[in-house]
Amino acid sequence: MMRRRDLLMGAALARPGFAVSTFRTDITPPIGGPLFTGPARSIVDRLDARGLVLHGPGRPVVAVSLDWCEVRNQSCDLWRDELARAAGTTRERVLVSCVHPHDAPYTDAHAQSLIRAAGMSEPLCDPEFEKQTVARVAQDLRAATPVEVTHIGTGQARVAEVASNRRYVLPDGRVSFGRTSATRDPAIRAMPEGLIDPWLKALSFWNGAKAVAAMSVYSTHPMSYYGKGDVTGDFPCLARNQMQEVFHIYCSGASGDTMAGRYNDGDPANRAVLAGRMQRAMREAFQSSERTPVGRLQFRNAALRLAPRTSPGFARHEMETMLANPKETFRNRWNAALGLSWLDRLRRRQPIDVPAVDFGGGIKLVLVPAEAFVQYQLWAQEHGRFVVTLGYGECAPGYIPTLKEVNEGYNDHYCWADMRTSESAMRSAIRKALG
C-alpha cells in the first residue's frame, strides 16, 4: 500500500500547477570539528540546512541553503547526489548554496584526502561527519509533504547600511581591493559603498492567501566578526531565524566582492545591529510581495567550463611541492590541496552546473558558482523581470572577478580559475541558463 506522502506527491505532480515541500535539518558541527577558521571551540548558533522541493512537470527541483562556508568538488557532488536520490530527481536539478559564514564547516573531500596523504595533522574538513549530515538532510527531505502552490510571490526591499564593495579608489587614483568584512580604518570606512545590489529579493510560494515558504536573497559576505572558532551563521542567519511567520530560507547572492566593511568595525555589538537591518528588509520584502498565479515550472541548466589559472604558483608541480613541504604553513598547504582538487576536476573534464528555474512571467531563479562578484548578479537581472541569483554554488573556482577588476589589478590568491577568460564563460552560462 502506498504511504500517504507518496499519494500526496503523486497528486501534486498530476495537477497542472505545482507543489512545494519544505525541510530543515540541524547541520551544526561538534566541538573540535574543523571549520574554515580552525577547530570549533564553542557553538554560538545552531546551523541549518533549509530547503524546498519544487514538484511540477518533469522531475522535482531541489533548492537548499546551508549555513556552511563552502562545499566544493566531490563534497558538492555528494550533497547533490544524495538529495537527488531522496527527491527522485537528477544531480543537476539540485541547487546547493552556502550562506558562507567563516566560522562554519568548509568541505572538499578530495582535498582532504590529499591533505591526509601528505601527513598533515590539521584537517580541512571531516568527510565522515559530512556524509552523516547529508544522510540526515536527505532523510528529512524524504519526509517532507508537498503542499499545492497556486501563486508565486515577488518582493524586494532596500537594505540600509550593510553592504559595501571590496573595491575603492585611493587618493592617488590607484584602485585597492582591501576593504574586508570589518575595518577600523576611518579613511577606508569613509569611502563610498561602491558597486552593490542594494535590494534584498524575496521569492515566496503561496497556497491561495496562505504562504507556504519564502526565500530571501542578498549580496554580501555574512561576517561581522569571526576567526576564533565560535560556530555561527552570523547576522543574516540571525535575521532569518526571527522570520517566524513562514518557513524562511536565506541565501547569500553573488557576494565575492561585497561585505559589511564600510558599516562594521568588528565590534561584536555590530552583529545584532546588522542582523536588525537585514531582518527589517526581509520582513518588508516578504510583506510587500506581489502574488502572481503560477505560470510554469521550467528547468534549464548550462555547463560552465573555466580554464585553470596559470599564474606563478598555480602549476600542478608547484602546488604538489607546497603541499608536501612540512615547513609551509597549514593555510598554504590547504590552498595547495584545494588547487590540486580543482585541477583534478578539470582533468576529468567535469563542468560546473549553472542551473535555473523559470516560473513564467519573467520570474526566474539561478544559482551561480563560488565567490562570483556582484556584477554577475546584476547582469543576471537583465534576463527577466524578477531574477533571484543564489551564490556560493559549486565553490571550487574560488573568487570569480570580472575582467574590469582584473584589468585594474585584482590578483587575489584565492582563485584557481583563469581570471581573464572567466567573465566570458560565466556570462554565457548565465545567459543560457536563464533563457
QUIGI-V849952 format. One record per residue. N is the residue number from 1. RES is the residue in three letters. PSI is psi in whole degrees, 0 to 359 (* if undefined). D_LAST is the distance of its C-alpha to the last C-alpha in Angstrom with 1 decimal. Layout:
BEGIN
N RES PSI D_LAST
N RES PSI D_LAST
END
This chain:
BEGIN
1 MET 137 41.8
2 MET 141 38.2
3 ARG 158 37.9
4 ARG 319 37.0
5 ARG 320 33.8
6 ASP 320 32.8
7 LEU 317 33.6
8 LEU 318 31.6
9 MET 319 28.5
10 GLY 320 28.9
11 ALA 319 29.3
12 ALA 318 26.2
13 LEU 335 24.1
14 ALA 341 25.9
15 ARG 154 25.1
16 PRO 335 22.3
17 GLY 215 21.2
18 PHE 175 20.9
19 ALA 161 23.2
20 VAL 135 23.3
21 SER 147 26.0
22 THR 152 26.9
23 PHE 154 29.0
24 ARG 135 30.8
25 THR 139 33.0
26 ASP 124 35.4
27 ILE 29 34.5
28 THR 133 37.2
29 PRO 162 38.9
30 PRO 161 42.7
31 ILE 134 45.1
32 GLY 345 45.5
33 GLY 153 42.1
34 PRO 136 40.0
35 LEU 175 37.7
36 PHE 327 35.8
37 THR 5 38.9
38 GLY 189 41.5
39 PRO 145 43.3
40 ALA 126 42.9
41 ARG 340 46.1
42 SER 161 45.4
43 ILE 105 42.8
44 VAL 316 42.2
45 ASP 144 39.2
46 ARG 145 38.0
47 LEU 144 34.5
48 ASP 154 31.9
49 ALA 121 29.0
50 ARG 129 27.2
51 GLY 172 24.4
52 LEU 154 22.9
53 VAL 126 21.8
54 LEU 118 19.3
55 HIS 129 20.7
56 GLY 205 19.1
57 PRO 137 17.9
58 GLY 190 17.8
59 ARG 156 19.1
60 PRO 157 19.4
61 VAL 132 17.3
62 VAL 133 19.6
63 ALA 122 19.3
64 VAL 139 22.5
65 SER 128 23.9
66 LEU 134 27.0
67 ASP 41 29.7
68 TRP 168 30.1
69 CYS 302 29.8
70 GLU 152 27.6
71 VAL 136 26.9
72 ARG 148 26.4
73 ASN 239 26.2
74 GLN 332 28.3
75 SER 317 28.7
76 CYS 320 25.0
77 ASP 320 24.9
78 LEU 311 27.9
79 TRP 312 26.3
80 ARG 321 23.2
81 ASP 315 25.3
82 GLU 319 27.9
83 LEU 327 25.6
84 ALA 317 23.6
85 ARG 319 27.0
86 ALA 326 28.1
87 ALA 352 25.1
88 GLY 43 25.1
89 THR 196 21.7
90 THR 161 20.4
91 ARG 314 20.2
92 GLU 343 16.5
93 ARG 9 16.2
94 VAL 113 18.7
95 LEU 109 17.6
96 VAL 120 20.8
97 SER 144 21.2
98 CYS 142 24.6
99 VAL 325 26.1
100 HIS 29 28.0
101 PRO 145 31.6
102 HIS 332 33.9
103 ASP 62 36.7
104 ALA 165 34.8
105 PRO 149 34.2
106 TYR 117 32.2
107 THR 137 31.7
108 ASP 97 31.2
109 ALA 324 33.4
110 HIS 317 33.6
111 ALA 321 34.6
112 GLN 324 37.2
113 SER 325 38.6
114 LEU 321 39.1
115 ILE 318 40.8
116 ARG 318 43.1
117 ALA 332 44.0
118 ALA 356 44.9
119 GLY 18 47.3
120 MET 142 45.8
121 SER 347 47.2
122 GLU 104 44.3
123 PRO 144 41.4
124 LEU 319 37.9
125 CYS 175 37.0
126 ASP 93 38.5
127 PRO 327 36.6
128 GLU 317 38.9
129 PHE 320 38.2
130 GLU 316 34.5
131 LYS 315 34.8
132 GLN 322 36.9
133 THR 315 34.6
134 VAL 320 31.5
135 ALA 321 33.7
136 ARG 320 34.7
137 VAL 317 31.1
138 ALA 322 30.3
139 GLN 317 33.4
140 ASP 325 32.4
141 LEU 315 29.0
142 ARG 326 30.8
143 ALA 352 33.1
144 ALA 139 30.5
145 THR 127 30.7
146 PRO 142 27.6
147 VAL 132 27.9
148 GLU 140 26.3
149 VAL 130 23.7
150 THR 336 23.7
151 HIS 151 21.9
152 ILE 132 19.4
153 GLY 139 21.0
154 THR 130 19.6
155 GLY 160 22.1
156 GLN 156 22.8
157 ALA 145 26.0
158 ARG 133 27.2
159 VAL 122 28.9
160 ALA 128 32.2
161 GLU 55 33.8
162 VAL 303 31.9
163 ALA 147 29.4
164 SER 162 30.3
165 ASN 147 28.9
166 ARG 330 30.7
167 ARG 138 31.1
168 TYR 161 34.0
169 VAL 128 36.2
170 LEU 161 39.8
171 PRO 331 42.7
172 ASP 4 43.2
173 GLY 349 39.7
174 ARG 150 38.5
175 VAL 132 35.2
176 SER 146 35.6
177 PHE 35 33.1
178 GLY 355 35.9
179 ARG 129 35.2
180 THR 192 34.8
181 SER 337 34.5
182 ALA 136 38.1
183 THR 141 40.5
184 ARG 1 44.0
185 ASP 112 44.1
186 PRO 330 44.5
187 ALA 318 43.4
188 ILE 321 40.0
189 ARG 336 39.6
190 ALA 348 40.4
191 MET 154 37.6
192 PRO 159 34.7
193 GLU 323 31.8
194 GLY 194 29.5
195 LEU 118 25.7
196 ILE 170 24.5
197 ASP 106 22.2
198 PRO 354 24.9
199 TRP 128 23.0
200 LEU 125 23.1
201 LYS 140 20.4
202 ALA 125 21.4
203 LEU 124 19.3
204 SER 160 21.7
205 PHE 130 22.3
206 TRP 141 25.1
207 ASN 96 27.4
208 GLY 238 28.8
209 ALA 4 30.4
210 LYS 128 30.5
211 ALA 135 28.1
212 VAL 318 27.3
213 ALA 156 25.5
214 ALA 147 24.0
215 MET 125 22.1
216 SER 138 22.9
217 VAL 132 21.1
218 TYR 147 22.7
219 SER 101 22.7
220 THR 145 26.2
221 HIS 138 28.3
222 PRO 31 30.1
223 MET 134 33.6
224 SER 300 36.7
225 TYR 152 39.4
226 TYR 176 39.3
227 GLY 0 40.8
228 LYS 355 43.8
229 GLY 21 42.4
230 ASP 105 42.2
231 VAL 129 39.3
232 THR 153 37.0
233 GLY 358 33.5
234 ASP 195 34.7
235 PHE 325 34.0
236 PRO 322 30.5
237 CYS 326 31.6
238 LEU 319 34.8
239 ALA 314 33.0
240 ARG 320 30.8
241 ASN 340 34.0
242 GLN 353 35.5
243 MET 84 32.7
244 GLN 348 34.7
245 GLU 344 33.7
246 VAL 155 30.7
247 PHE 121 29.3
248 HIS 132 27.6
249 ILE 140 25.3
250 TYR 136 24.9
251 CYS 138 22.4
252 SER 138 22.8
253 GLY 199 19.7
254 ALA 107 19.2
255 SER 22 23.0
256 GLY 328 24.4
257 ASP 13 26.2
258 THR 142 26.8
259 MET 175 29.9
260 ALA 15 32.9
261 GLY 327 35.2
262 ARG 335 36.1
263 TYR 15 37.0
264 ASN 122 38.5
265 ASP 8 41.7
266 GLY 357 41.6
267 ASP 129 44.2
268 PRO 332 43.6
269 ALA 338 44.0
270 ASN 340 40.8
271 ARG 314 38.8
272 ALA 325 39.7
273 VAL 312 39.2
274 LEU 321 35.6
275 ALA 319 35.0
276 GLY 320 36.4
277 ARG 321 34.1
278 MET 318 31.0
279 GLN 319 32.4
280 ARG 319 32.9
281 ALA 320 29.3
282 MET 313 28.1
283 ARG 317 30.5
284 GLU 316 29.7
285 ALA 319 25.9
286 PHE 314 26.5
287 GLN 336 29.3
288 SER 11 27.5
289 SER 139 24.4
290 GLU 125 23.2
291 ARG 132 22.8
292 THR 132 20.3
293 PRO 143 20.9
294 VAL 128 18.6
295 GLY 297 15.9
296 ARG 171 14.0
297 LEU 94 13.3
298 GLN 128 10.2
299 PHE 138 10.0
300 ARG 150 7.8
301 ASN 136 9.7
302 ALA 138 9.9
303 ALA 120 13.5
304 LEU 127 14.9
305 ARG 116 18.3
306 LEU 144 20.5
307 ALA 156 23.9
308 PRO 151 27.2
309 ARG 138 29.1
310 THR 11 32.2
311 SER 159 34.2
312 PRO 134 37.8
313 GLY 351 38.1
314 PHE 5 34.8
315 ALA 153 36.1
316 ARG 313 36.7
317 HIS 328 40.5
318 GLU 318 40.5
319 MET 326 38.7
320 GLU 320 40.8
321 THR 317 43.9
322 MET 312 42.8
323 LEU 325 42.1
324 ALA 350 45.5
325 ASN 108 47.5
326 PRO 347 49.2
327 LYS 346 50.2
328 GLU 156 46.7
329 THR 154 45.4
330 PHE 331 43.4
331 ARG 316 40.4
332 ASN 321 40.5
333 ARG 323 40.9
334 TRP 311 38.0
335 ASN 323 35.7
336 ALA 318 36.9
337 ALA 321 36.2
338 LEU 320 32.6
339 GLY 321 32.2
340 LEU 323 33.6
341 SER 319 31.4
342 TRP 316 28.3
343 LEU 324 30.0
344 ASP 326 30.7
345 ARG 314 27.1
346 LEU 325 26.3
347 ARG 324 29.2
348 ARG 9 27.9
349 ARG 41 24.5
350 GLN 114 22.6
351 PRO 172 19.1
352 ILE 131 17.6
353 ASP 135 14.9
354 VAL 90 12.0
355 PRO 153 11.0
356 ALA 151 9.0
357 VAL 130 9.9
358 ASP 116 8.6
359 PHE 2 12.0
360 GLY 160 11.4
361 GLY 20 12.8
362 GLY 9 10.3
363 ILE 119 11.7
364 LYS 156 9.8
365 LEU 132 11.4
366 VAL 146 10.9
367 LEU 123 13.8
368 VAL 155 14.8
369 PRO 157 17.9
370 ALA 209 21.5
371 GLU 63 22.8
372 ALA 141 20.0
373 PHE 157 21.2
374 VAL 335 20.2
375 GLN 327 18.7
376 TYR 324 15.6
377 GLN 317 15.4
378 LEU 321 15.9
379 TRP 320 13.3
380 ALA 326 10.7
381 GLN 349 12.0
382 GLU 351 11.1
383 HIS 28 7.5
384 GLY 168 9.1
385 ARG 323 12.6
386 PHE 96 13.6
387 VAL 123 11.8
388 VAL 122 14.2
389 THR 115 14.4
390 LEU 138 16.8
391 GLY 181 18.7
392 TYR 47 21.3
393 GLY 234 19.4
394 GLU 114 20.9
395 CYS 7 23.5
396 ALA 325 25.0
397 PRO 342 24.1
398 GLY 213 25.8
399 TYR 142 25.0
400 ILE 90 22.0
401 PRO 171 23.1
402 THR 166 21.6
403 LEU 328 23.4
404 LYS 312 25.1
405 GLU 322 26.9
406 VAL 317 27.8
407 ASN 336 29.4
408 GLU 356 31.3
409 GLY 4 32.8
410 TYR 128 30.7
411 ASN 43 32.0
412 ASP 146 32.0
413 HIS 337 33.3
414 TYR 62 30.9
415 CYS 121 28.2
416 TRP 358 28.1
417 ALA 156 25.2
418 ASP 118 25.7
419 MET 338 25.1
420 ARG 338 24.8
421 THR 354 21.9
422 SER 320 19.9
423 GLU 313 18.1
424 SER 315 16.6
425 ALA 318 15.5
426 MET 312 14.2
427 ARG 324 12.1
428 SER 317 10.6
429 ALA 317 9.9
430 ILE 316 8.5
431 ARG 316 6.1
432 LYS 319 5.1
433 ALA 323 5.5
434 LEU 358 3.8
435 GLY * 0.0
END
